[in-house]
Amino acid sequence: MTNIRVLVVDDEPAILKFLRPALEANGYDMTVAGTVADATRQIAASPPDIVVLDLGLPDGDGKDVIRNVRGWSDVPIVVLSARDREAEKIEALDLGADDYVNKPFGVGELLARMRTASRHRMQRAAETPVLSVGGLDIDSVRHRIARDGKEIKLTPKEFELLSFLARHAGKVLTHRQILSAVWGPAHTEDTQYLRVYIGQLRQKIEQKPDDPRIVITEPGIGYRIAES
């Protein structure tokens, strides 16, 4: 069985030394790029299956890698980010990163994020009209949502919001990404409007709306819908 090829874009020797045995033990072949230029070149010349990307690189910002490749590649990208750089995490996600992991991080969390990002790529390649997330069946053709065969009534906009989140199950989506996709580019700053709709949606689909297990808040960033 062929191992999964991961490109780790980081110039910290300690991080690379820590990651290599952990990734190789879990079925990954790891290659390394230490700069924005080298990462862009490698992704173009020999596309990896997934990219783990640090934001702090010697020749520029890691977000430049995302900008450089997103026009021609859908390779999954998981960002490594310092805890105090929330604005940068949001920008990276808006640019097209699939997920992020805070530094310092545990290898188990990183591996889980990588698996989720890889699944997203496969799902995009084989879209299905019925999605199952959090115990819900979402039929995008008939605009119907059900739990255990029992239909749950949503407004058209609530259904559109849930469907967008479900298509990216497990992935953190920023307020800007959700608002732009569901309400249009003119509404990317209407975060309070989004909170109201999320609240309405939770009242209808969550077993305990005050303790949501399907639509999860990512504080200061956006929302993530739980995978089945």
N, C-alpha and C positions, 0 to 999 in steps of 0.2 A: 504494500500500500504506500503510495506517494505521500510524503509529509507535506504539510501546509507551509507555504513559503511566506515568511513574515519579514518585512523590512523595518528595522528599528532605527529611527532617526533621532540620534542623541549623541552628544559629544562628551558625556560624563563617563569616564572609565569605570567608576564604581557601579553605576546603573547597568552598564553593559555586562560587567562581570557577574552581577546579580541575576540578570535576566537570562543569559544564555543557557545555563544548565536547567533553569526552570522551564523555559520554552521548549528546549530539546527533549526534556523528559515528558512533555505533553504533546509530542508529535509535530513540532514546528521545526523547520529549517530556517535559521536566523541569519540574515545578512544585515550589514550596518552601513548607515550613511551619517556623516558627522556635520554636514552643511546643507543649506537650502539647495544649493546648486547640485550637489551630488545626489541628494534625494530625488530631485526632479528628473535628473538624468537617468537614475536607476529605474524609476517607475516607468519612464518612457521606453527604455531600452529592454528591460526584462521585468515586466509587470509582476509584482508580488501578489499573493492572495489577500494580504492585509498589511496595513501600515500602522505602526505604533510611533507616534510623533510627539517629540518634546517641543515646547514653544520657544525655548531659549536656545538659539543656535549662533555660532560665531560669526556667520556672514549675513545674518538677518533674522527675521521673525519666522518661527515655525508656521505661522498662518500663511506666509508667502508660499509654502509648499502646497497648501490647500488651494490657494488662488491659482497657482501655476497648473495644477493637474485637473481641477474639477471641470474644466471645459471639455476634456477629452477622456477622462477616466472616472469610473464609478467605484474604484477600489475602496474597500472599507478603510476608514481612518479613525483610529482611537487616539485621542490627544492625551498627553501627560501634562498636567497643569499644577502649579503651586496653588495652595489653598486660598491665598489672598489676592488672586488675580481673576475674580469672578467676571469682570467685564471682558477679559480676554477669552474666557471660556465661552461666553455668549457669542462673541464675534466669530470664534472658530466654528461653533455649531452653525451659525448663520451662513458662514462661507461654504459649509458642506461636510464638516466633520460628522462622523456617525455617533460618537460618544466621547466621554472624557473620564479620566481617572485622576483623582487628586494625588499630588505628591505631599508627603510620603505615602506609598501605597503598598497593599499586600498583593502578592502574585496571584492569589486566588481570585480577587476582585478583577484584576486585569484580565485574566484568562476568561472569566465570565463575560466581561464586556466585549472581548474579542470574539467569542463564540456568537454572541448576540449580533454584533455588527456583521459577521459573516453570513448569518441567517438572513439578515435584511437584504443582502445582495442577492441571495438565491431566490428570495420571495419576489424581489423586483423583476427577476428574470422569468418568473412563472407566476404571474398574478392570478389569483383565484377569486371568483365572484362571491364566495362565502368565506368570511374570516371568523375564526374562533379565538376569542381572547377573554380571559377572566371569567370563564363560564358563560359567555355570551356568544351567540351566533349572529353575525352581521352580514346580511344579504345585500350586496351593493346593487344588484340588478332590480330586485323588488322593493328596495328601500325598506327592509324589514329587519327588526332586531328581536331576538327571542332568547329566553333562558328556559331550559328544559322543555322546549316546545311551546312555551307560553309567550305570546307577543308582548312586547313593551312598547307603548306608544311614545314616540318622540316627534317633536316638531321637525320640519325639514332642515332647519339650521342646526338643531341639536344632532340630527342624524349625520349631517355633513361633518360636524366637529368630531363626533365619535369615530366616524369612518376614517377620517384623516389620522387621528391618533392611532387607530387600530392597524392601519397600513404600516405604521412604524412602531409596532408593539415592542416594548423593551428599550426603545431609543428615547433619549431625552430630546424634547423639542422646545425651542425657545418661544417666548411669547410672540416675538416678531415673526417667526416661521409659521406659527399657527394662525395668527391674525392675517398674515398676507395670503395664506393658502385658502382660508375659509371665508374671510371678509374682503380681501383685496388689499393691494399695496397702500391704499389711502388710509387704512386703519391700523397700521403697524404699531402705533403708539397707544391704542385703546386697550390697555391692559386691564383696567377695571371692568370694561365691557366683557372681556374674556372671562374674568373671575366670576361674573354673574352667570354666564352660560355654563361654566364648569360646575358651579353650585347647583344649577337646575338639573344638569345632566346627572350629577351624583345622586340627587334626590330620587331619580328614576331607576338608576342601574345598580347602585351600591346597596348591599344588604344593610350596612350601617353608614349612612352618608357622613356622619361626623367622624368616622374612622375609615376613610376610603381605602380599599384594597385593589381597585381596578385603575382609577385615574389618580396617579400619585403626583403630589406637588414636589417640584425641585425648587426649593426656596431661592427667590431672586433671579431664577433662570427661566423656568417654564414648567412643563408637565411631561410625565412619562406614563404610558399605559402599560399595565402589568401584562406579561406574557402568560399563556396558559401553563 
